[in-house]
Amino acid sequence: MVGKHIAVLMGGLSSERPVSLSSGQACADALEEQGYRVSRVDAGRDVASRLAELKPDVAFNALHGPYGEDGTIQGILEYLQIPYTHSGVCASALAMDKGLAKTIAAAAGVAVAASRVMNRFDIVKKHPLPPPYVVKPVREGSSFGVVIVREGQEVPSSVISSGWKYGDEVLVEKYVAGRELTCAVMGGQVLGVCEIVPEQSFQFYDYDSKYKPGGSKHVCPAKISPNIYQNIQKMSLQAHQALGCRGVSRSDFRYDEQKDELVWLEVNTQPGMTPTSLVPDIAKISGCSFGDLVRWIVEDASCMR
């Protein structure tokens, strides 16, 4: 119902704060254009008291990373009995843990790459997997802390350096060469598949290639075989359902054409909604404008886990 009061939660406390501010601003502007009354809330440690004072009809969760995407803010919203967008406490916590999410997705029949979860300080004297492999924080997003170790390289010292700030638990995963593909699920409906082509100066789809204008190109729909396209859609829906996701989610994949190897990497329970984000482009090829997308997300909000 147009006219609802929507609190758009943005910013937050994680490394992804700048991304969240961009997502939140874009969503808040679009919701106002749709006729909603919008309060922009920079979600600091006083977020519970601010929400209790605002008493919104719905909280639009545009937060990313720890505290906003891991079940923390979801628990606060349930305690306050404020309907909120995207996934609930359990699905958010599970999807944020890359190791657990892979275990659950694999049990549901989703193809994943070989991996292991370990303490970063155990990656000292020898490679934890035969190179090439990827080391990534278990509970971060936007490619923060991702290290690719290629054949002939030494054990990655950056992971055990004093400058590392992403927690001691890391996921070590077989590196799958090839194409970067992603697919969105909206409610119970799987949408299209998009290919991400990073600009040539970037080694992989890292933070800058994600968010800098011109950092990557989105090919929607992806120009891949119908069989691979349909497999990606199928696995995206399987992962969404197995983890108990709600609203909109986005699953990421790697596809090695030479070996015909397709693997699921992770599911994003609160995909970015910035001007360079993927889900708005994927929704567009299904005939859903950005305004339509944010309105659907708001109307899908719930107090339920």
Number of C-alpha atoms within 10 A of each C-alpha: 8 12 12 15 17 23 23 27 28 28 26 25 18 18 18 21 19 16 24 28 23 20 26 26 19 17 26 25 14 19 24 16 11 15 14 19 17 22 18 18 21 21 23 14 11 9 17 16 11 14 20 13 9 14 16 20 18 24 26 28 28 29 31 31 22 20 18 25 30 27 22 16 24 29 16 15 22 17 11 15 16 21 20 28 26 27 30 27 21 18 23 27 23 22 28 24 17 22 23 16 21 25 12 16 25 18 12 15 12 23 19 20 17 14 18 14 17 17 13 22 14 12 18 14 10 11 17 17 16 13 18 17 21 19 25 24 26 21 22 24 21 18 16 16 20 19 17 19 20 14 10 8 11 13 16 17 11 12 23 16 11 7 8 13 13 16 13 15 16 26 21 26 24 20 20 20 15 15 16 19 24 28 29 29 26 22 19 13 11 21 22 22 28 26 23 19 17 20 15 10 8 13 10 18 18 18 18 16 22 24 20 11 11 12 19 22 17 18 16 18 17 19 11 16 8 10 8 15 18 14 14 29 20 14 23 29 25 18 28 29 17 18 23 17 29 26 23 25 24 26 24 20 22 22 20 14 12 8 10 9 16 23 19 23 19 22 28 22 28 24 23 24 23 20 14 21 16 24 26 21 21 26 22 16 15 11 10 15 15 19 16 15 20 22 19 17 19 24 16 18 21 20 17 14 16
